[in-house]
Amino acid sequence: MVKHIVMLKLKDYENKTQKLENALALKKALEDLKIYIDEIKSLEVGLNFSVKQNAYDLVLTTIFQTEDDLEIYRLHPEHKKVLVFLRSVTSDSVVVDYEI
């Protein structure tokens, strides 16, 4: 089994509600990937409530049976669609993939 974790920092806006709206839209788009990509065994998206300066805003945790399944996910057209939106609303990301 493989765990794929992504932490994202969303872009700040003068309009504070814009960041929250983007976070909620991104959360839904990521959660909806489970509908389209059978290789996803588990998917969880969390929105951060910490106000620490170094905190990220959103975390995605997914589990796959194999590294090949993770690669299928990465290349899937629905995942690529989400990446377009993700890249437009985020300023930074970190990724960790490991076997469990």
MDTraj code that builds the backbone (N, CA, C; nanometers):
import mdtraj as md
import numpy as np

residues = "MET VAL LYS HIS ILE VAL MET LEU LYS LEU LYS ASP TYR GLU ASN LYS THR GLN LYS LEU GLU ASN ALA LEU ALA LEU LYS LYS ALA LEU GLU ASP LEU LYS ILE TYR ILE ASP GLU ILE LYS SER LEU GLU VAL GLY LEU ASN PHE SER VAL LYS GLN ASN ALA TYR ASP LEU VAL LEU THR THR ILE PHE GLN THR GLU ASP ASP LEU GLU ILE TYR ARG LEU HIS PRO GLU HIS LYS LYS VAL LEU VAL PHE LEU ARG SER VAL THR SER ASP SER VAL VAL VAL ASP TYR GLU ILE".split()
xyz = np.array([
    [0.0849, -0.1178, 0.0000],
    [0.0000, 0.0000, 0.0000],
    [0.0894, 0.1241, 0.0000],
    [0.0379, 0.2306, -0.0612],
    [0.1123, 0.3558, -0.0740],
    [0.0256, 0.4696, -0.0223],
    [0.0859, 0.5538, 0.0598],
    [0.0175, 0.6739, 0.1077],
    [0.0777, 0.7946, 0.0367],
    [-0.0097, 0.8797, -0.0130],
    [0.0268, 1.0015, -0.0871],
    [-0.0312, 1.1197, -0.0100],
    [0.0575, 1.2067, 0.0398],
    [0.0139, 1.3226, 0.1177],
    [0.0606, 1.4501, 0.0478],
    [-0.0324, 1.5436, 0.0326],
    [-0.0013, 1.6729, -0.0289],
    [-0.0519, 1.7819, 0.0658],
    [0.0361, 1.8774, 0.0975],
    [-0.0047, 1.9936, 0.1759],
    [0.0064, 2.1167, 0.0872],
    [-0.0950, 2.2020, 0.0929],
    [-0.1040, 2.3163, 0.0033],
    [-0.1222, 2.4468, 0.0812],
    [-0.0532, 2.5507, 0.0340],
    [-0.0774, 2.6865, 0.0815],
    [-0.1561, 2.7577, -0.0270],
    [-0.2673, 2.8149, 0.0134],
    [-0.3487, 2.8891, -0.0819],
    [-0.3030, 3.0337, -0.0896],
    [-0.3239, 3.0931, -0.2061],
    [-0.2887, 3.2335, -0.2257],
    [-0.3763, 3.3205, -0.1357],
    [-0.3156, 3.4268, -0.0839],
    [-0.3900, 3.5246, -0.0056],
    [-0.4523, 3.6279, -0.0990],
    [-0.5657, 3.6800, -0.0575],
    [-0.6375, 3.7820, -0.1342],
    [-0.6766, 3.8946, -0.0398],
    [-0.6948, 4.0140, -0.0937],
    [-0.7452, 4.1243, -0.0121],
    [-0.8827, 4.0894, 0.0431],
    [-0.9632, 4.0284, -0.0410],
    [-1.0948, 3.9798, 0.0005],
    [-1.0739, 3.8469, 0.0730],
    [-1.0832, 3.8468, 0.2044],
    [-1.0533, 3.7277, 0.2862],
    [-1.1448, 3.6100, 0.2535],
    [-1.2663, 3.6366, 0.2089],
    [-1.3571, 3.5265, 0.1794],
    [-1.3153, 3.4505, 0.0534],
    [-1.2393, 3.5153, -0.0351],
    [-1.1954, 3.4489, -0.1584],
    [-1.1078, 3.3274, -0.1274],
    [-1.0181, 3.3416, -0.0328],
    [-0.9304, 3.2300, 0.0045],
    [-1.0124, 3.1131, 0.0577],
    [-1.1101, 3.1409, 0.1433],
    [-1.1961, 3.0351, 0.1969],
    [-1.2788, 2.9708, 0.0864],
    [-1.3338, 3.0513, -0.0026],
    [-1.4116, 2.9969, -0.1152],
    [-1.3254, 2.9051, -0.2009],
    [-1.2018, 2.9459, -0.2276],
    [-1.1106, 2.8620, -0.3059],
    [-1.0786, 2.7326, -0.2319],
    [-1.0569, 2.7415, -0.1015],
    [-1.0267, 2.6224, -0.0213],
    [-1.1427, 2.5236, -0.0267],
    [-1.2642, 2.5726, -0.0121],
    [-1.3817, 2.4849, -0.0144],
    [-1.4033, 2.4235, -0.1525],
    [-1.3820, 2.5023, -0.2570],
    [-1.3974, 2.4505, -0.3938],
    [-1.2908, 2.3458, -0.4237],
    [-1.1689, 2.3703, -0.3792],
    [-1.0612, 2.2742, -0.4005],
    [-1.0863, 2.1466, -0.3219],
    [-1.1328, 2.1599, -0.2000],
    [-1.1656, 2.0431, -0.1172],
    [-1.2682, 1.9550, -0.1889],
    [-1.3741, 2.0168, -0.2391],
    [-1.4785, 1.9399, -0.3090],
    [-1.4237, 1.8743, -0.4356],
    [-1.3455, 1.9484, -0.5128],
    [-1.2896, 1.8932, -0.6365],
    [-1.2002, 1.7731, -0.6074],
    [-1.1190, 1.7831, -0.5033],
    [-1.0314, 1.6709, -0.4659],
    [-1.1137, 1.5519, -0.4172],
    [-1.2129, 1.5772, -0.3337],
    [-1.2970, 1.4680, -0.2828],
    [-1.3722, 1.3990, -0.3957],
    [-1.4125, 1.4740, -0.4959],
    [-1.4859, 1.4161, -0.6091],
    [-1.3996, 1.3225, -0.6944],
    [-1.2677, 1.3317, -0.6829],
    [-1.1810, 1.2416, -0.7598],
    [-1.2094, 1.0959, -0.7275],
    [-1.2558, 1.0682, -0.6073],
    [-1.2874, 0.9305, -0.5661],
    [-1.3962, 0.8710, -0.6564],
    [-1.4820, 0.9567, -0.7086],
    [-1.5898, 0.9115, -0.7975],
    [-1.5329, 0.8596, -0.9300],
    [-1.4275, 0.9233, -0.9786],
    [-1.3755, 0.8973, -1.1129],
    [-1.2566, 0.8018, -1.1181],
    [-1.1833, 0.7908, -1.0084],
    [-1.0577, 0.7153, -1.0123],
    [-1.0669, 0.5962, -0.9177],
    [-1.0891, 0.4796, -0.9752],
    [-1.1087, 0.3580, -0.8961],
    [-0.9862, 0.3179, -0.8143],
    [-0.8691, 0.3597, -0.8583],
    [-0.7458, 0.3197, -0.7903],
    [-0.7322, 0.3839, -0.6517],
    [-0.8083, 0.4878, -0.6248],
    [-0.8047, 0.5515, -0.4928],
    [-0.8755, 0.4603, -0.3931],
    [-0.8018, 0.4110, -0.2950],
    [-0.8603, 0.3241, -0.1915],
    [-0.9168, 0.4069, -0.0772],
    [-0.8538, 0.5195, -0.0488],
    [-0.8986, 0.6082, 0.0579],
    [-0.8567, 0.7499, 0.0210],
    [-0.9428, 0.8462, 0.0529],
    [-0.9122, 0.9855, 0.0234],
    [-0.9715, 1.0712, 0.1341],
    [-0.8886, 1.1627, 0.1856],
    [-0.9333, 1.2540, 0.2902],
    [-0.8733, 1.3912, 0.2620],
    [-0.9564, 1.4939, 0.2751],
    [-0.9105, 1.6317, 0.2574],
    [-0.9443, 1.7079, 0.3844],
    [-0.8441, 1.7750, 0.4404],
    [-0.8668, 1.8532, 0.5610],
    [-0.8281, 1.9980, 0.5413],
    [-0.9100, 2.0871, 0.5989],
    [-0.8803, 2.2300, 0.5973],
    [-0.8197, 2.2675, 0.7321],
    [-0.7094, 2.3349, 0.7284],
    [-0.6355, 2.3722, 0.8480],
    [-0.7076, 2.4827, 0.9257],
    [-0.7050, 2.4706, 1.0581],
    [-0.7584, 2.5783, 1.1416],
    [-0.6491, 2.6499, 1.2213],
    [-0.5255, 2.6060, 1.2104],
    [-0.4151, 2.6686, 1.2813],
    [-0.3837, 2.8051, 1.2205],
    [-0.3480, 2.8994, 1.3042],
    [-0.3126, 3.0333, 1.2563],
    [-0.1609, 3.0543, 1.2575],
    [-0.0842, 2.9498, 1.2795],
    [0.0616, 2.9612, 1.2808],
    [0.1112, 3.0046, 1.1427],
    [0.2141, 3.0859, 1.1416],
    [0.2699, 3.1418, 1.0181],
    [0.3151, 3.0337, 0.9204],
    [0.3725, 2.9242, 0.9716],
    [0.4260, 2.8198, 0.8841],
    [0.3241, 2.7112, 0.8497],
    [0.1994, 2.7287, 0.8884],
    [0.0965, 2.6284, 0.8622],
    [0.0526, 2.6310, 0.7160],
    [0.0232, 2.5142, 0.6640],
    [-0.0366, 2.5025, 0.5310],
    [-0.1884, 2.5070, 0.5468],
    [-0.2598, 2.5333, 0.4378],
    [-0.4040, 2.5557, 0.4446],
    [-0.4885, 2.4307, 0.4224],
    [-0.4375, 2.3362, 0.3465],
    [-0.5165, 2.2194, 0.3084],
    [-0.4245, 2.0990, 0.2989],
    [-0.4747, 1.9836, 0.3399],
    [-0.3979, 1.8603, 0.3265],
    [-0.4848, 1.7551, 0.2572],
    [-0.4226, 1.6847, 0.1652],
    [-0.4853, 1.5722, 0.0952],
    [-0.4087, 1.4470, 0.1340],
    [-0.4813, 1.3470, 0.1814],
    [-0.4209, 1.2179, 0.2132],
    [-0.4946, 1.1111, 0.1335],
    [-0.4210, 1.0385, 0.0510],
    [-0.4804, 0.9310, -0.0287],
    [-0.4016, 0.8029, -0.0078],
    [-0.4695, 0.6914, -0.0270],
    [-0.4055, 0.5609, -0.0178],
    [-0.4335, 0.4843, -0.1464],
    [-0.3289, 0.4194, -0.1962],
    [-0.3357, 0.3387, -0.3179],
    [-0.2793, 0.2008, -0.2879],
    [-0.3207, 0.1033, -0.3637],
    [-0.2715, -0.0330, -0.3456],
    [-0.1241, -0.0434, -0.3837],
    [-0.0872, 0.0223, -0.4944],
    [0.0494, 0.0105, -0.5461],
    [0.0993, 0.1453, -0.5968],
    [0.2298, 0.1532, -0.6225],
    [0.2868, 0.2734, -0.6854],
    [0.2307, 0.2917, -0.8256],
    [0.2044, 0.1822, -0.8947],
    [0.1442, 0.1920, -1.0284],
    [0.0063, 0.2570, -1.0213],
    [-0.0717, 0.2237, -0.9188],
    [-0.2034, 0.2856, -0.9012],
    [-0.1901, 0.4357, -0.8743],
    [-0.0891, 0.4736, -0.7971],
    [-0.0627, 0.6153, -0.7729],
    [-0.0299, 0.6856, -0.9048],
    [0.0466, 0.6206, -0.9888],
    [0.0819, 0.6791, -1.1186],
    [-0.0410, 0.6916, -1.2083],
    [-0.1300, 0.5938, -1.2052],
    [-0.2560, 0.6024, -1.2814],
    [-0.3349, 0.7249, -1.2353],
    [-0.3420, 0.7446, -1.1054],
    [-0.4088, 0.8619, -1.0469],
    [-0.3458, 0.9913, -1.0971],
    [-0.2139, 0.9984, -1.0927],
    [-0.1442, 1.1209, -1.1344],
    [-0.1734, 1.1564, -1.2804],
    [-0.1866, 1.0553, -1.3648],
    [-0.2061, 1.0774, -1.5082],
    [-0.3525, 1.0836, -1.5505],
    [-0.4433, 1.0560, -1.4586],
    [-0.5851, 1.0507, -1.4912],
    [-0.6354, 1.1894, -1.5343],
    [-0.7165, 1.1947, -1.6409],
    [-0.7670, 1.3238, -1.6905],
    [-0.8430, 1.4055, -1.5858],
    [-0.9191, 1.3408, -1.4988],
    [-0.9926, 1.4145, -1.3955],
    [-0.8965, 1.4760, -1.2943],
    [-0.7896, 1.4053, -1.2610],
    [-0.6873, 1.4595, -1.1710],
    [-0.6197, 1.5801, -1.2362],
    [-0.5900, 1.5682, -1.3639],
    [-0.5255, 1.6792, -1.4352],
    [-0.6145, 1.8033, -1.4377],
    [-0.7468, 1.7841, -1.4483],
    [-0.8403, 1.8973, -1.4443],
    [-0.8315, 1.9688, -1.3090],
    [-0.8285, 1.8902, -1.2025],
    [-0.8194, 1.9493, -1.0686],
    [-0.6873, 2.0236, -1.0528],
    [-0.5799, 1.9701, -1.1104],
    [-0.4494, 2.0348, -1.0994],
    [-0.4497, 2.1746, -1.1615],
    [-0.5241, 2.1942, -1.2673],
    [-0.5319, 2.3260, -1.3307],
    [-0.5877, 2.4271, -1.2302],
    [-0.6993, 2.3912, -1.1658],
    [-0.7573, 2.4807, -1.0652],
    [-0.6646, 2.4953, -0.9453],
    [-0.6105, 2.3836, -0.8981],
    [-0.5204, 2.3833, -0.7829],
    [-0.4054, 2.4814, -0.8041],
    [-0.3431, 2.4732, -0.9180],
    [-0.2278, 2.5606, -0.9464],
    [-0.2666, 2.7078, -0.9549],
    [-0.3913, 2.7342, -0.9892],
    [-0.4349, 2.8742, -1.0009],
    [-0.4643, 2.9372, -0.8651],
    [-0.4869, 2.8567, -0.7619],
    [-0.5257, 2.9121, -0.6315],
    [-0.4238, 2.8846, -0.5207],
    [-0.3144, 2.8137, -0.5522],
    [-0.2159, 2.7825, -0.4491],
    [-0.0840, 2.8544, -0.4759],
    [-0.0084, 2.8746, -0.3683],
    [0.1217, 2.9395, -0.3793],
    [0.2373, 2.8454, -0.3479],
    [0.2080, 2.7334, -0.2817],
    [0.3139, 2.6394, -0.2449],
    [0.2527, 2.5045, -0.2142],
    [0.3336, 2.4002, -0.2325],
    [0.2884, 2.2654, -0.1967],
    [0.4085, 2.1798, -0.1585],
    [0.3807, 2.0796, -0.0778],
    [0.4798, 1.9773, -0.0445],
    [0.4109, 1.8423, -0.0565],
    [0.4896, 1.7418, -0.0960],
    [0.4358, 1.6079, -0.1209],
    [0.5236, 1.5046, -0.0520],
    [0.4571, 1.4036, 0.0051],
    [0.5275, 1.2885, 0.0596],
    [0.4541, 1.1636, 0.0122],
    [0.5274, 1.0696, -0.0469],
    [0.4740, 0.9397, -0.0863],
    [0.5555, 0.8335, -0.0144],
    [0.4867, 0.7381, 0.0505],
    [0.5598, 0.6335, 0.1207],
    [0.4770, 0.5057, 0.1294],
    [0.5467, 0.3956, 0.1492],
    [0.4800, 0.2664, 0.1628],
    [0.4307, 0.2481, 0.3051],
    [0.3118, 0.1886, 0.3154],
    [0.2564, 0.1582, 0.4474],
    [0.2309, 0.0094, 0.4599],
])
top = md.Topology()
chain = top.add_chain()
for i, resn in enumerate(residues, 1):
    res = top.add_residue(resn, chain, resSeq=i)
    for name in ("N", "CA", "C"):
        top.add_atom(name, md.element.get_by_symbol(name[0]), res)
traj = md.Trajectory(xyz[None], top)
